[in-house]
Amino acid sequence: MLTFGETMVALRGHGPFKLGGSMDLSVAGAESNVAIGLTRLGHSVRWAGAVGADEAGELVLRTLRAEGVDTSCVTRGTGAPTGLILFRGCPR
């Protein structure tokens, strides 16, 4: 199976930002989520996409590789940073 698309670093906030709520760091993106799910089901999966030549890009690649996803088709250092998405925690 081959999936391709944008995978980003996700910051998920807990509690109000103005009060210094905590944040969790993870990887997000539909195509990479599908790739990870399929590898967990025992399928051979390759993800194709682009990441920046930055620490966020390294996190994306490490995460996918750790899940058994083949990243040999990834383009790195395209002159743009790796994508970032911010999720705000639910107000209490």
Backbone as CSV, one residue per row, in Angstrom:
resi,resn,N_x,N_y,N_z,CA_x,CA_y,CA_z,C_x,C_y,C_z
1,MET,0.852,-1.153,0.000,0.000,0.000,0.000,0.911,1.232,0.000
2,LEU,0.504,2.254,-0.712,1.221,3.533,-0.730,0.250,4.623,-0.324
3,THR,0.631,5.402,0.666,-0.139,6.597,1.019,0.756,7.799,0.774
4,PHE,0.148,8.919,0.432,0.950,10.124,0.252,0.132,11.337,0.656
5,GLY,0.814,12.305,1.221,0.158,13.525,1.666,1.009,14.219,2.713
6,GLU,0.394,15.185,3.369,1.126,15.969,4.365,0.968,15.371,5.756
7,THR,2.076,15.179,6.402,2.090,14.800,7.808,2.739,15.948,8.564
8,MET,2.123,16.326,9.666,2.557,17.493,10.426,2.885,17.104,11.860
9,VAL,3.534,18.008,12.529,3.713,17.889,13.970,2.504,18.567,14.599
10,ALA,1.895,17.904,15.575,0.702,18.427,16.237,1.033,18.821,17.671
11,LEU,0.568,19.980,18.058,0.628,20.429,19.444,-0.801,20.465,19.963
12,ARG,-1.070,19.684,20.999,-2.413,19.619,21.568,-2.387,20.258,22.955
13,GLY,-3.159,21.326,23.086,-3.192,22.063,24.343,-4.160,21.477,25.344
14,HIS,-3.778,21.572,26.608,-4.628,21.131,27.718,-4.748,22.294,28.683
15,GLY,-5.949,22.747,28.884,-6.168,23.893,29.754,-5.967,25.183,28.992
16,PRO,-6.362,26.288,29.581,-6.256,27.593,28.907,-4.805,27.994,28.648
17,PHE,-4.537,28.407,27.411,-3.182,28.863,27.080,-2.782,30.060,27.939
18,LYS,-3.731,30.951,28.198,-3.391,32.161,28.947,-2.945,31.849,30.375
19,LEU,-3.273,30.638,30.857,-2.848,30.230,32.190,-1.667,29.271,32.138
20,GLY,-1.080,29.133,30.950,0.092,28.269,30.817,-0.236,26.797,30.774
21,GLY,-1.376,26.458,30.155,-1.767,25.051,30.031,-0.686,24.229,29.350
22,SER,-0.663,22.950,29.631,0.356,22.079,29.061,0.025,21.713,27.614
23,MET,1.042,21.226,26.899,0.861,20.807,25.515,1.547,19.473,25.296
24,ASP,0.936,18.647,24.443,1.525,17.369,24.041,1.973,17.486,22.596
25,LEU,3.063,16.843,22.266,3.629,16.848,20.922,3.405,15.474,20.295
26,SER,2.861,15.455,19.082,2.639,14.195,18.376,2.699,14.452,16.869
27,VAL,2.345,13.450,16.100,2.341,13.538,14.643,0.899,13.403,14.179
28,ALA,0.506,14.201,13.177,-0.864,14.176,12.679,-0.875,14.200,11.156
29,GLY,-1.884,13.588,10.600,-2.075,13.581,9.154,-2.825,12.325,8.759
30,ALA,-3.896,12.478,7.998,-4.742,11.334,7.645,-3.957,10.225,6.959
31,GLU,-3.104,10.590,6.027,-2.369,9.574,5.271,-1.401,8.792,6.149
32,SER,-0.735,9.469,7.050,0.180,8.754,7.943,-0.602,7.940,8.965
33,ASN,-1.766,8.424,9.398,-2.595,7.637,10.313,-3.042,6.335,9.651
34,VAL,-3.447,6.416,8.389,-3.850,5.214,7.649,-2.657,4.269,7.496
35,ALA,-1.503,4.833,7.149,-0.295,4.013,6.979,0.041,3.270,8.265
36,ILE,-0.008,3.968,9.388,0.287,3.336,10.682,-0.737,2.257,10.993
37,GLY,-2.005,2.559,10.770,-3.050,1.570,11.036,-2.880,0.312,10.201
38,LEU,-2.537,0.480,8.934,-2.353,-0.680,8.055,-1.131,-1.506,8.450
39,THR,-0.050,-0.844,8.872,1.121,-1.621,9.307,0.799,-2.392,10.583
40,ARG,0.018,-1.798,11.453,-0.379,-2.502,12.679,-1.235,-3.726,12.376
41,LEU,-1.918,-3.704,11.220,-2.723,-4.846,10.789,-1.906,-5.858,9.991
42,GLY,-0.599,-5.587,9.833,0.291,-6.538,9.182,0.557,-6.288,7.710
43,HIS,0.108,-5.151,7.184,0.328,-4.840,5.773,1.658,-4.115,5.571
44,SER,2.196,-4.225,4.386,3.402,-3.496,4.003,2.966,-2.143,3.447
45,VAL,3.450,-1.064,4.060,2.985,0.280,3.697,4.162,1.225,3.528
46,ARG,4.066,2.063,2.519,5.054,3.116,2.270,4.313,4.449,2.282
47,TRP,4.897,5.436,2.955,4.340,6.789,2.958,5.258,7.676,2.132
48,ALA,4.669,8.434,1.218,5.415,9.390,0.410,4.928,10.783,0.747
49,GLY,5.849,11.673,0.976,5.513,13.044,1.301,6.790,13.853,1.400
50,ALA,6.672,15.048,1.937,7.823,15.922,2.099,7.845,16.451,3.527
51,VAL,9.031,16.536,4.077,9.231,17.152,5.392,10.391,18.130,5.280
52,GLY,10.399,19.099,6.137,11.495,20.056,6.153,12.753,19.449,6.745
53,ALA,13.858,20.123,6.526,15.141,19.704,7.114,15.228,20.298,8.514
54,ASP,14.333,19.838,9.386,14.246,20.398,10.729,13.907,19.289,11.723
55,GLU,13.895,19.629,13.003,13.605,18.646,14.051,12.189,18.092,13.926
56,ALA,11.249,18.918,13.493,9.876,18.440,13.313,9.832,17.355,12.237
57,GLY,10.558,17.553,11.152,10.629,16.547,10.095,11.243,15.258,10.591
58,GLU,12.276,15.378,11.425,12.896,14.185,12.014,11.913,13.441,12.900
59,LEU,11.087,14.179,13.651,10.079,13.547,14.505,9.079,12.764,13.656
60,VAL,8.621,13.355,12.566,7.688,12.670,11.672,8.305,11.367,11.168
61,LEU,9.522,11.441,10.663,10.173,10.251,10.102,10.428,9.189,11.168
62,ARG,10.911,9.597,12.344,11.162,8.634,13.431,9.876,7.931,13.847
63,THR,8.804,8.699,13.942,7.519,8.134,14.362,7.020,7.114,13.354
64,LEU,7.053,7.466,12.068,6.571,6.546,11.043,7.440,5.292,10.969
65,ARG,8.747,5.474,11.020,9.653,4.316,10.975,9.446,3.398,12.178
66,ALA,9.245,3.999,13.346,9.032,3.205,14.560,7.768,2.359,14.453
67,GLU,6.810,2.809,13.649,5.568,2.063,13.441,5.682,1.067,12.291
68,GLY,6.858,0.998,11.649,7.061,0.048,10.569,6.702,0.546,9.193
69,VAL,6.462,1.850,9.052,6.118,2.436,7.755,7.407,2.726,6.986
70,ASP,7.441,2.335,5.730,8.586,2.597,4.841,8.559,4.077,4.437
71,THR,9.637,4.791,4.715,9.718,6.223,4.390,10.752,6.498,3.300
72,SER,11.071,5.499,2.499,12.118,5.662,1.486,11.732,6.617,0.354
73,CYS,10.469,6.972,0.239,10.017,7.893,-0.816,9.828,9.325,-0.312
74,VAL,10.300,9.608,0.874,10.110,10.948,1.457,11.136,11.914,0.892
75,THR,10.675,13.111,0.551,11.550,14.206,0.141,11.830,15.049,1.375
76,ARG,13.105,15.381,1.591,13.483,16.162,2.771,14.136,17.465,2.357
77,GLY,13.936,18.485,3.177,14.614,19.761,2.980,14.233,20.469,1.703
78,THR,12.936,20.660,1.490,12.451,21.299,0.266,12.486,22.824,0.334
79,GLY,13.092,23.377,1.359,13.134,24.828,1.522,11.992,25.357,2.371
80,ALA,11.063,24.512,2.733,9.944,24.902,3.599,10.010,24.059,4.871
81,PRO,9.531,24.612,5.974,9.542,23.840,7.217,8.462,22.756,7.211
82,THR,8.620,21.793,8.082,7.591,20.779,8.295,6.352,21.462,8.851
83,GLY,5.186,20.996,8.405,3.923,21.584,8.846,3.682,21.429,10.338
84,LEU,2.926,22.360,10.880,2.576,22.369,12.301,1.084,22.630,12.422
85,ILE,0.416,21.867,13.263,-0.994,22.094,13.530,-1.179,22.221,15.036
86,LEU,-2.022,23.132,15.439,-2.251,23.406,16.854,-3.699,23.085,17.187
87,PHE,-3.896,22.241,18.193,-5.228,21.912,18.667,-5.401,22.535,20.051
88,ARG,-6.452,23.307,20.199,-6.732,23.939,21.477,-7.550,22.968,22.323
89,GLY,-7.209,22.876,23.588,-7.947,22.013,24.493,-9.352,22.535,24.726
90,CYS,-10.218,21.670,25.125,-11.606,22.067,25.405,-11.660,22.941,26.650
91,PRO,-12.457,24.017,26.597,-12.571,24.862,27.809,-13.283,24.100,28.916
92,ARG,-12.913,24.400,30.115,-13.515,23.715,31.270,-14.493,24.613,31.949
